[in-house]
Amino acid sequence: MKISTRMRYGSRAIVELARAYPDRPLSVGEMAKVHRLSLKYLEQIFGALRAAGLICSLRGIYGGYVLARPPAEISMLAVYEALEGSLTLVECSSESQRHCSSFLGACPTRGLWTEMSQALRGVLARTTLLDIVAQQAQEETASSGSPKNGGYK
């Protein structure tokens, strides 16, 4: 399984919003520049995160994007589903999908795919943005003695 660039970039961006929460909004342009990402691509990602209710925009000179809820209340599963849709490794591991319905009873690998999907869902569901921010701060402190601000002013 590979994680798409949409999910990787979206994860980095929403973690930056979590780091800034609740002190300041961040602009898409600023984030695109700091992370060397395409502004248009990041705007599309932010549109999906906003449509899912994970972030909201603030207008004005000090505007930008902020988390819609505290970082402890946003799981990485919610981020994944906002950007990628349902987490299903193979269609037959989802109860709603019956692409191989004639083989479901005898499929030797369906249990494996279902277990893998459930494990991934579990990891993403129990990992919040706050967990990632805390881990990142701990790693930065351990390596340099003080946390960094991610390149933002």
C-alpha atoms as a printed R data frame, in Angstrom:
    type eleno elety resid chain resno       x       y      z
1   ATOM     1    CA   MET     A     1   0.000   0.000  0.000
2   ATOM     2    CA   LYS     A     2   1.282   3.448 -0.891
3   ATOM     3    CA   ILE     A     3   0.127   6.703  0.640
4   ATOM     4    CA   SER     A     4  -0.717   9.257 -2.059
5   ATOM     5    CA   THR     A     5   0.954  12.646 -2.323
6   ATOM     6    CA   ARG     A     6  -2.455  14.152 -1.557
7   ATOM     7    CA   MET     A     7  -2.481  12.417  1.834
8   ATOM     8    CA   ARG     A     8   1.189  13.093  2.556
9   ATOM     9    CA   TYR     A     9   0.959  16.790  1.712
10  ATOM    10    CA   GLY     A    10  -2.421  17.148  3.401
11  ATOM    11    CA   SER     A    11  -1.087  15.503  6.552
12  ATOM    12    CA   ARG     A    12   1.899  17.820  6.681
13  ATOM    13    CA   ALA     A    13  -0.299  20.858  6.183
14  ATOM    14    CA   ILE     A    14  -2.922  19.935  8.778
15  ATOM    15    CA   VAL     A    15  -0.196  19.089 11.308
16  ATOM    16    CA   GLU     A    16   1.188  22.606 10.770
17  ATOM    17    CA   LEU     A    17  -2.279  23.993 11.489
18  ATOM    18    CA   ALA     A    18  -2.351  21.873 14.643
19  ATOM    19    CA   ARG     A    19   1.029  23.274 15.699
20  ATOM    20    CA   ALA     A    20  -0.263  26.816 15.251
21  ATOM    21    CA   TYR     A    21  -3.583  26.086 17.006
22  ATOM    22    CA   PRO     A    22  -5.163  28.160 18.542
23  ATOM    23    CA   ASP     A    23  -2.724  31.058 18.306
24  ATOM    24    CA   ARG     A    24  -2.712  31.940 14.636
25  ATOM    25    CA   PRO     A    25  -4.140  31.064 11.252
26  ATOM    26    CA   LEU     A    26  -1.779  30.037  8.470
27  ATOM    27    CA   SER     A    27  -2.118  31.005  4.834
28  ATOM    28    CA   VAL     A    28  -2.028  28.412  2.080
29  ATOM    29    CA   GLY     A    29   0.590  30.488  0.278
30  ATOM    30    CA   GLU     A    30   2.836  30.569  3.324
31  ATOM    31    CA   MET     A    31   2.517  26.815  3.805
32  ATOM    32    CA   ALA     A    32   3.141  26.097  0.125
33  ATOM    33    CA   LYS     A    33   6.305  28.187  0.262
34  ATOM    34    CA   VAL     A    34   7.652  26.660  3.495
35  ATOM    35    CA   HIS     A    35   6.971  23.099  2.349
36  ATOM    36    CA   ARG     A    36   7.868  23.746 -1.312
37  ATOM    37    CA   LEU     A    37   4.477  22.545 -2.554
38  ATOM    38    CA   SER     A    38   2.332  23.647 -5.461
39  ATOM    39    CA   LEU     A    39  -0.040  26.373 -4.298
40  ATOM    40    CA   LYS     A    40  -2.847  25.121 -6.545
41  ATOM    41    CA   TYR     A    41  -2.465  21.541 -5.310
42  ATOM    42    CA   LEU     A    42  -2.443  22.655 -1.679
43  ATOM    43    CA   GLU     A    43  -5.548  24.780 -2.292
44  ATOM    44    CA   GLN     A    44  -7.345  21.669 -3.602
45  ATOM    45    CA   ILE     A    45  -6.287  19.716 -0.525
46  ATOM    46    CA   PHE     A    46  -7.491  22.498  1.760
47  ATOM    47    CA   GLY     A    47 -10.804  22.527 -0.092
48  ATOM    48    CA   ALA     A    48 -11.302  18.849  0.742
49  ATOM    49    CA   LEU     A    49 -10.288  19.352  4.387
50  ATOM    50    CA   ARG     A    50 -12.674  22.299  4.628
51  ATOM    51    CA   ALA     A    51 -15.537  20.377  3.017
52  ATOM    52    CA   ALA     A    52 -15.004  17.630  5.608
53  ATOM    53    CA   GLY     A    53 -15.283  20.180  8.424
54  ATOM    54    CA   LEU     A    54 -11.716  19.698  9.644
55  ATOM    55    CA   ILE     A    55 -10.509  23.228  8.919
56  ATOM    56    CA   CYS     A    56 -12.093  26.609  8.363
57  ATOM    57    CA   SER     A    57 -10.917  29.832  6.799
58  ATOM    58    CA   LEU     A    58 -10.672  33.262  8.373
59  ATOM    59    CA   ARG     A    59 -10.852  36.312  6.159
60  ATOM    60    CA   GLY     A    60  -8.930  39.526  6.497
61  ATOM    61    CA   ILE     A    61  -5.389  40.743  6.778
62  ATOM    62    CA   TYR     A    62  -4.614  38.231  9.530
63  ATOM    63    CA   GLY     A    63  -6.681  35.521  7.895
64  ATOM    64    CA   GLY     A    64  -5.813  32.064  6.754
65  ATOM    65    CA   TYR     A    65  -6.808  28.587  7.827
66  ATOM    66    CA   VAL     A    66  -7.302  27.158 11.304
67  ATOM    67    CA   LEU     A    67  -8.462  23.825 12.647
68  ATOM    68    CA   ALA     A    68 -12.223  23.623 13.095
69  ATOM    69    CA   ARG     A    69 -11.749  21.646 16.333
70  ATOM    70    CA   PRO     A    70  -8.917  21.156 18.818
71  ATOM    71    CA   PRO     A    71  -6.089  18.887 17.596
72  ATOM    72    CA   ALA     A    72  -7.001  16.245 20.191
73  ATOM    73    CA   GLU     A    73 -10.402  15.870 18.513
74  ATOM    74    CA   ILE     A    74  -9.167  15.277 14.952
75  ATOM    75    CA   SER     A    75  -7.957  11.783 14.123
76  ATOM    76    CA   MET     A    76  -5.736  10.885 11.237
77  ATOM    77    CA   LEU     A    77  -8.543   8.598 10.078
78  ATOM    78    CA   ALA     A    78 -10.735  11.688  9.615
79  ATOM    79    CA   VAL     A    79  -7.925  13.335  7.632
80  ATOM    80    CA   TYR     A    80  -7.446  10.208  5.526
81  ATOM    81    CA   GLU     A    81 -11.147   9.881  4.767
82  ATOM    82    CA   ALA     A    82 -11.408  13.589  3.882
83  ATOM    83    CA   LEU     A    83  -8.568  13.310  1.391
84  ATOM    84    CA   GLU     A    84  -8.795   9.728  0.129
85  ATOM    85    CA   GLY     A    85 -12.264   8.417  0.922
86  ATOM    86    CA   SER     A    86 -12.911   5.102  2.599
87  ATOM    87    CA   LEU     A    87  -9.919   3.136  3.820
88  ATOM    88    CA   THR     A    88 -10.350  -0.181  2.068
89  ATOM    89    CA   LEU     A    89  -7.300  -2.047  0.830
90  ATOM    90    CA   VAL     A    90  -9.263  -4.301 -1.499
91  ATOM    91    CA   GLU     A    91 -12.904  -4.050 -2.477
92  ATOM    92    CA   CYS     A    92 -13.869  -7.421 -1.033
93  ATOM    93    CA   SER     A    93 -12.731  -6.426  2.482
94  ATOM    94    CA   SER     A    94 -15.577  -3.922  2.704
95  ATOM    95    CA   GLU     A    95 -19.003  -5.244  3.631
96  ATOM    96    CA   SER     A    96 -20.604  -2.699  1.308
97  ATOM    97    CA   GLN     A    97 -18.606  -3.944 -1.674
98  ATOM    98    CA   ARG     A    98 -19.276  -7.303 -3.263
99  ATOM    99    CA   HIS     A    99 -16.924  -7.328 -6.272
100 ATOM   100    CA   CYS     A   100 -15.897 -10.907 -5.663
101 ATOM   101    CA   SER     A   101 -19.159 -12.052 -4.076
102 ATOM   102    CA   SER     A   102 -19.044 -15.439 -5.790
103 ATOM   103    CA   PHE     A   103 -15.744 -16.144 -4.007
104 ATOM   104    CA   LEU     A   104 -16.409 -14.607 -0.570
105 ATOM   105    CA   GLY     A   105 -17.009 -17.915  1.136
106 ATOM   106    CA   ALA     A   106 -13.935 -19.580 -0.349
107 ATOM   107    CA   CYS     A   107 -11.537 -16.659 -0.873
108 ATOM   108    CA   PRO     A   108  -8.343 -17.621  0.930
109 ATOM   109    CA   THR     A   109  -7.053 -14.047  1.306
110 ATOM   110    CA   ARG     A   110 -10.180 -12.054  2.225
111 ATOM   111    CA   GLY     A   111  -9.521 -12.469  5.950
112 ATOM   112    CA   LEU     A   112  -5.992 -11.150  5.566
113 ATOM   113    CA   TRP     A   113  -7.112  -8.047  3.645
114 ATOM   114    CA   THR     A   114  -9.903  -7.398  6.135
115 ATOM   115    CA   GLU     A   115  -7.525  -7.718  9.093
116 ATOM   116    CA   MET     A   116  -5.012  -5.383  7.456
117 ATOM   117    CA   SER     A   117  -7.731  -2.804  6.726
118 ATOM   118    CA   GLN     A   118  -8.958  -2.968 10.319
119 ATOM   119    CA   ALA     A   119  -5.410  -2.587 11.682
120 ATOM   120    CA   LEU     A   120  -4.743   0.474  9.539
121 ATOM   121    CA   ARG     A   121  -8.103   1.985 10.489
122 ATOM   122    CA   GLY     A   122  -7.293   1.384 14.150
123 ATOM   123    CA   VAL     A   123  -3.902   3.104 13.981
124 ATOM   124    CA   LEU     A   124  -5.333   6.104 12.131
125 ATOM   125    CA   ALA     A   125  -8.403   6.308 14.401
126 ATOM   126    CA   ARG     A   126  -6.401   6.357 17.621
127 ATOM   127    CA   THR     A   127  -3.768   8.819 16.333
128 ATOM   128    CA   THR     A   128  -4.810  12.442 16.697
129 ATOM   129    CA   LEU     A   129  -3.184  15.597 15.406
130 ATOM   130    CA   LEU     A   130  -2.214  16.383 19.000
131 ATOM   131    CA   ASP     A   131  -0.351  13.055 19.210
132 ATOM   132    CA   ILE     A   132   1.662  13.910 16.106
133 ATOM   133    CA   VAL     A   133   2.418  17.458 17.272
134 ATOM   134    CA   ALA     A   134   3.524  16.175 20.685
135 ATOM   135    CA   GLN     A   135   5.743  13.498 19.142
136 ATOM   136    CA   GLN     A   136   7.281  16.016 16.743
137 ATOM   137    CA   ALA     A   137   7.987  18.472 19.586
138 ATOM   138    CA   GLN     A   138   9.540  15.698 21.662
139 ATOM   139    CA   GLU     A   139  11.801  14.638 18.778
140 ATOM   140    CA   GLU     A   140  12.837  18.229 18.050
141 ATOM   141    CA   THR     A   141  13.605  18.893 21.715
142 ATOM   142    CA   ALA     A   142  15.617  15.685 21.988
143 ATOM   143    CA   SER     A   143  17.690  16.504 18.908
144 ATOM   144    CA   SER     A   144  18.280  20.225 19.444
145 ATOM   145    CA   GLY     A   145  17.322  21.109 22.982
146 ATOM   146    CA   SER     A   146  14.419  23.368 21.982
147 ATOM   147    CA   PRO     A   147  11.317  23.016 19.779
148 ATOM   148    CA   LYS     A   148  11.260  24.683 16.362
149 ATOM   149    CA   ASN     A   149   8.404  26.643 14.823
150 ATOM   150    CA   GLY     A   150   8.318  24.857 11.454
151 ATOM   151    CA   GLY     A   151   9.696  27.803  9.469
152 ATOM   152    CA   TYR     A   152   6.813  30.214 10.131
153 ATOM   153    CA   LYS     A   153   7.236  33.755 11.416
